[in-house]
């Protein structure tokens, strides 16, 4: 059993509970929602888990009575998506008494789309997204790459890393689920297999009964096979034999249960950002490798360079999603493509309009062509362009030109704010 680790989201949760009557912790199963909920809970809190059949039956029979049973104490409701009607009872209870920290709720899917939750809890509860362990959390360090770049960008060329290509493949294979981060490869594979069967065979079917698990798995495998690629729904439907009219529904459900994420296209013109194609990736790198039938040994070989690069890009995007929860600089994630020529893997856009652009490469060295898209974006944005960084599997930081740098991928979690 892996030791419990401090989660960087815990202080954020405490801060939110000082103001809001309720807190919803959203994330996939097994990422640590229940653990963090218990750490946030008061000593006298009443904790109820809806995965328990008897508890779930009581909630379904009398939602209002179920919510009222804490009698003024804090109530922790685990896995509320199992009985989404409870959100209406929670709303009524909060409207009657708006004291802070009355409810802590966890959910394994997006409560905005679960049937039965049409009545919004907006303004009554705060939302805390939770993913698997970040690399910083696993190491016991504070990882906040966006803030570090704002504070210490000029120091990036002197950053060094001991990680190698082989080391990165092992990091990818370990994934971010707390329970299997130190497991042997055979145990990890068995765990992932059982985990996906439970998510797809039970949770997705409960959310939408017409779901066919075989089709859902086919969509997920295909997405893992082209990790971090732009999503073309018509092509995905054709390759998976899923009817085009239902492909969006399958993608929405895979998002809702926390297996995949998407990065929307970016342009300086906000009104046009919904026009392009999103990049979609399987959030956990270990799950993505298992689905794509890739091993660490394969990814160390030159002929698997393209697959390695795609897995690294998805991994970096997932790490930034995790860090966004606690980063001192609020940012949104995008990708960039201009007229099918210039493209940049990841764009971080901050509240003040500043932009940091990232390219992720499998190589261990830098070349001028790696900086082409970054340089053109720098010229287009002018002062809004804070930095363009090529991340690769090498060991040494690098200054290429004005506001253009290279760095090892491990800088994402090891190059920390001062």
C-alpha positions in Angstrom: 0.0 0.0 0.0 1.5 3.3 -1.1 2.0 5.9 1.7 -0.4 8.8 1.8 1.0 12.0 0.3 0.2 15.6 0.9 -1.9 16.9 -2.0 -1.3 20.5 -3.2 -5.0 21.0 -3.6 -5.7 20.5 0.1 -4.9 24.2 1.2 -7.1 25.4 -1.8 -10.0 23.3 -0.4 -9.6 24.7 3.1 -9.6 28.2 1.7 -12.8 27.6 -0.4 -14.6 26.0 2.6 -14.0 29.2 4.6 -16.5 31.0 2.3 -18.7 28.5 0.4 -21.5 26.4 2.0 -20.3 23.4 0.0 -17.3 22.1 -1.9 -17.5 19.6 -4.8 -14.3 17.7 -5.5 -14.4 16.4 -9.1 -12.2 13.8 -10.7 -11.8 10.3 -12.0 -12.1 7.3 -9.7 -9.0 6.4 -7.7 -7.3 9.8 -8.0 -7.7 10.5 -4.2 -11.0 12.4 -3.9 -12.2 10.4 -0.9 -8.8 10.9 0.8 -8.7 14.6 0.3 -12.3 14.9 1.4 -11.5 13.3 4.7 -8.5 15.5 5.2 -10.7 18.5 4.6 -13.5 17.3 6.8 -14.0 18.5 10.4 -13.5 15.9 13.2 -17.3 15.6 13.8 -18.2 15.3 10.1 -20.7 12.7 9.0 -19.2 10.7 6.1 -21.4 8.8 3.7 -20.3 6.8 0.6 -22.8 6.2 -2.1 -20.8 3.3 -3.5 -22.3 1.4 -0.5 -25.5 -0.2 -1.6 -27.4 0.3 1.6 -26.4 4.0 1.9 -27.3 4.5 -1.8 -30.8 3.0 -1.2 -31.4 5.4 1.7 -30.4 8.3 -0.4 -32.7 7.3 -3.3 -35.7 6.7 -0.9 -35.5 10.0 0.9 -33.0 12.5 -0.5 -34.1 15.4 1.8 -33.9 13.3 4.9 -30.6 11.8 3.8 -29.1 15.3 3.5 -30.7 16.5 6.8 -29.3 13.6 8.9 -26.1 15.4 9.8 -28.2 17.6 12.1 -26.0 20.7 11.8 -22.7 18.9 11.5 -20.7 18.8 8.3 -21.8 16.2 5.8 -19.4 14.5 3.4 -21.1 12.8 0.5 -18.8 10.5 -1.5 -19.5 9.7 -5.2 -22.7 11.8 -5.5 -23.0 10.9 -9.2 -24.4 7.5 -8.0 -27.6 9.5 -6.8 -27.6 12.8 -8.8 -31.0 13.7 -7.4 -29.3 14.5 -4.1 -28.0 17.8 -5.6 -31.5 19.2 -5.4 -31.7 18.3 -1.7 -28.3 19.8 -1.1 -29.4 23.0 -2.9 -32.5 23.3 -0.7 -30.5 22.7 2.5 -28.0 25.4 1.5 -30.7 27.9 0.6 -32.2 27.3 4.1 -28.8 27.7 5.8 -25.9 29.3 4.0 -23.2 28.7 6.7 -19.8 27.9 5.3 -18.4 24.4 5.0 -21.7 22.5 5.5 -21.1 20.0 2.7 -18.1 18.3 1.1 -19.1 16.4 -2.0 -17.1 14.2 -4.3 -18.0 13.1 -7.8 -16.3 11.0 -10.4 -18.0 12.7 -13.3 -19.0 16.1 -14.5 -22.1 17.0 -12.5 -23.0 19.5 -15.1 -24.0 16.7 -17.5 -25.3 14.0 -15.2 -29.0 13.3 -15.6 -30.9 14.7 -12.7 -28.6 17.6 -11.9 -30.2 20.2 -14.2 -30.7 22.5 -11.2 -27.4 24.2 -10.8 -25.5 24.6 -7.5 -23.8 27.7 -8.9 -23.1 30.2 -6.2 -23.7 27.7 -3.5 -20.7 25.4 -3.9 -17.1 25.8 -5.1 -15.5 23.2 -7.4 -12.1 21.7 -6.9 -10.8 19.6 -9.8 -8.6 16.7 -8.8 -6.4 14.6 -11.0 -3.8 11.9 -10.2 -0.6 12.7 -8.4 1.5 15.4 -10.1 5.2 14.7 -10.3 5.8 17.3 -7.6 3.3 15.8 -5.3 4.9 12.4 -5.7 8.3 13.9 -4.9 7.0 16.0 -2.0 7.9 19.3 -3.8 5.8 22.3 -4.8 5.5 22.2 -8.6 4.2 25.4 -10.2 5.9 25.8 -13.6 3.9 28.8 -14.7 4.8 30.9 -11.7 8.4 29.8 -11.8 8.7 31.1 -15.4 7.2 34.4 -14.3 9.7 34.7 -11.4 12.9 33.1 -12.8 12.7 32.8 -16.6 16.3 34.1 -17.1 17.5 31.1 -15.0 16.0 28.5 -17.3 19.1 28.1 -19.5 21.1 27.0 -16.4 18.6 24.3 -15.4 19.9 20.7 -15.5 18.2 17.4 -15.2 19.4 13.8 -14.5 16.5 12.3 -16.3 17.1 10.4 -19.5 15.0 9.1 -22.3 14.8 5.7 -20.5 13.9 7.6 -17.3 11.0 9.4 -19.0 9.6 6.2 -20.4 9.5 4.8 -16.8 7.8 8.0 -15.6 5.2 7.7 -18.4 4.6 4.0 -17.5 4.2 4.7 -13.8 1.2 7.1 -14.4 -0.4 9.2 -11.7 -2.9 7.0 -9.9 -1.7 6.9 -6.2 -2.5 3.2 -5.7 -0.1 2.0 -8.5 2.6 4.5 -8.6 5.1 2.1 -7.1 3.6 -1.2 -8.5 5.4 -3.7 -10.6 4.6 -3.5 -14.3 2.5 -6.7 -14.2 0.4 -5.5 -11.2 0.0 -2.1 -12.8 -1.3 -3.7 -16.1 -3.8 -5.9 -14.2 -5.0 -2.9 -12.1 -5.5 -0.7 -15.2 -7.4 -3.5 -17.0 -9.8 -3.9 -14.0 -10.1 -0.2 -13.6 -11.1 0.4 -17.2 -13.6 -2.5 -17.1 -15.2 -0.9 -14.0 -15.3 2.6 -15.4 -16.6 1.6 -18.8 -18.7 -1.4 -17.9 -20.4 0.1 -14.9 -20.0 3.9 -14.4 -20.5 4.9 -18.0 -23.5 2.6 -18.4 -25.1 4.0 -15.2 -24.6 7.5 -16.6 -26.2 6.6 -20.0 -27.8 3.2 -20.3 -27.5 3.1 -24.1 -23.7 3.0 -23.9 -22.1 0.0 -25.5 -18.9 -0.8 -23.5 -17.2 -2.3 -26.5 -17.7 0.9 -28.5 -16.5 3.0 -25.7 -13.3 1.0 -25.3 -12.7 1.2 -29.1 -13.0 5.0 -28.9 -10.6 5.2 -26.0 -8.0 2.9 -27.6 -8.1 4.9 -30.8 -7.6 8.1 -28.9 -4.6 6.6 -27.0 -3.1 5.4 -30.3 -3.0 9.0 -31.5 -2.4 10.7 -28.2 -2.4 14.5 -28.3 -3.6 14.6 -31.9 -6.3 17.0 -33.2 -9.7 15.4 -32.9 -11.6 14.7 -36.1 -14.9 13.2 -35.1 -15.9 11.9 -38.5 -12.6 10.0 -38.8 -12.8 8.7 -35.3 -16.3 7.4 -35.9 -15.2 5.7 -39.1 -12.2 4.0 -37.5 -14.1 2.7 -34.5 -17.4 1.8 -36.3 -19.3 4.0 -33.9 -22.2 5.7 -35.6 -21.3 9.4 -36.3 -24.5 10.5 -34.5 -23.3 9.0 -31.2 -19.6 9.7 -31.3 -20.0 13.0 -29.5 -21.9 11.2 -26.7 -19.1 8.7 -26.2 -16.5 11.5 -26.1 -18.6 13.5 -23.6 -18.9 10.4 -21.3 -15.1 9.7 -21.5 -14.6 13.3 -20.5 -17.1 13.0 -17.7 -15.5 10.0 -16.0 -12.1 11.6 -16.2 -10.4 9.4 -18.7 -9.7 12.0 -21.4 -9.2 15.7 -21.6 -9.2 18.2 -24.5 -7.2 21.4 -25.2 -9.1 23.9 -27.4 -7.5 25.8 -30.2 -6.1 29.2 -29.5 -6.1 32.4 -31.6 -5.6 36.0 -30.5 -9.3 36.5 -31.5 -11.4 35.1 -28.7 -14.5 34.9 -30.8 -12.9 32.4 -33.2 -11.5 29.9 -30.6 -14.4 27.5 -31.0 -13.9 27.1 -34.7 -10.7 24.9 -34.8 -10.2 21.3 -33.7 -9.4 20.5 -30.1 -6.5 18.2 -29.2 -7.6 15.2 -27.2 -5.5 13.0 -25.0 -5.9 10.2 -22.4 -5.1 12.0 -19.2 -3.1 9.3 -17.4 0.1 8.3 -19.2 0.1 4.7 -17.8 -3.4 4.1 -19.1 -2.5 5.6 -22.5 0.5 3.3 -22.8 -1.6 0.3 -21.8 -4.3 1.1 -24.3 -1.8 1.7 -27.1 0.1 -1.5 -26.2 3.3 0.4 -25.6 6.1 -0.6 -23.2 8.9 1.5 -21.8 11.4 -0.7 -23.7 9.7 0.1 -27.0 9.6 3.9 -26.3 13.4 3.9 -25.8 13.9 2.8 -29.4 14.4 5.3 -32.2 11.6 3.8 -34.4 9.1 4.7 -31.7 10.1 8.3 -31.6 6.8 9.6 -32.9 4.8 7.6 -30.3 7.2 8.7 -27.6 6.8 12.3 -28.6 3.0 12.1 -28.5 3.0 10.4 -25.1 5.3 13.1 -23.8 3.1 15.9 -25.1 0.0 14.4 -23.4 2.0 13.9 -20.2 3.1 17.5 -20.1 -0.4 18.7 -20.8 -1.8 16.6 -18.0 0.9 17.8 -15.6 -0.1 21.4 -16.4 -3.7 20.6 -15.8 -2.8 19.3 -12.4 -0.7 22.3 -11.6 -3.4 24.7 -12.7 -5.5 23.8 -9.6 -2.9 25.3 -7.2 -0.8 27.6 -9.4 -0.3 31.1 -8.2 -0.8 32.4 -11.7 -4.2 31.5 -13.2 -3.9 30.3 -16.8 -5.9 28.4 -19.5 -4.4 25.7 -21.8 -4.7 25.8 -25.6 -2.9 24.6 -28.7 -2.1 26.7 -31.7 -2.3 26.1 -35.4 -2.3 28.9 -38.1 -3.4 28.1 -41.7 -2.1 24.5 -41.5 1.5 25.7 -41.3 2.7 27.2 -38.0 1.7 25.2 -34.9 2.6 25.1 -31.2 1.8 22.2 -29.0 0.7 24.0 -25.8 -0.3 27.6 -25.1 -0.6 29.0 -21.6 -2.6 32.2 -21.6 -2.8 34.2 -18.4 -5.4 36.6 -17.0 -3.3 39.6 -18.2 -3.2 38.3 -21.7 0.5 37.2 -21.5 1.3 34.0 -23.3 3.9 31.2 -22.8 4.2 28.7 -25.7 5.6 25.2 -25.3 6.8 22.7 -27.8 7.4 19.1 -26.6 10.0 17.0 -28.4 11.3 13.5 -27.9 14.8 14.4 -29.0 17.7 15.0 -26.6 19.1 18.0 -28.5 17.7 21.3 -29.9 17.6 22.5 -33.5 16.5 25.7 -35.1 13.5 24.1 -36.7 12.1 23.3 -33.2 11.8 27.0 -32.6 10.2 28.0 -35.9 6.6 28.1 -34.8 7.5 29.7 -31.5 9.5 32.5 -33.2 6.7 33.3 -35.6 4.2 33.4 -32.7 6.6 35.7 -30.8 6.7 38.1 -33.8 2.9 38.1 -34.1 2.2 38.7 -30.4 4.9 41.2 -29.6 5.0 42.1 -25.9 2.2 39.6 -25.0 4.7 36.8 -25.8 6.4 36.1 -22.5 8.4 33.0 -23.6 8.6 30.2 -26.0 10.1 27.0 -24.6 11.1 23.7 -26.4 10.9 20.9 -23.8 12.8 17.7 -24.7 14.4 14.6 -23.1 17.8 16.1 -22.9 19.6 17.2 -19.7 20.5 20.9 -20.1 18.6 24.2 -20.4 19.3 26.4 -23.4 18.9 29.9 -24.6 18.2 30.1 -28.4 17.1 33.7 -29.0 15.1 36.6 -27.5 12.5 35.0 -25.2 13.1 31.6 -26.8 14.5 28.8 -24.6 15.0 25.1 -24.4 14.7 23.0 -21.2 14.5 19.3 -20.1 10.9 18.1 -19.7 11.5 17.6 -16.0 11.6 21.4 -15.6 7.8 21.2 -15.6 8.0 19.9 -12.0 11.6 20.6 -10.9 12.0 24.3 -12.0 10.0 25.8 -9.1 9.0 29.3 -8.1 11.4 31.1 -5.8 
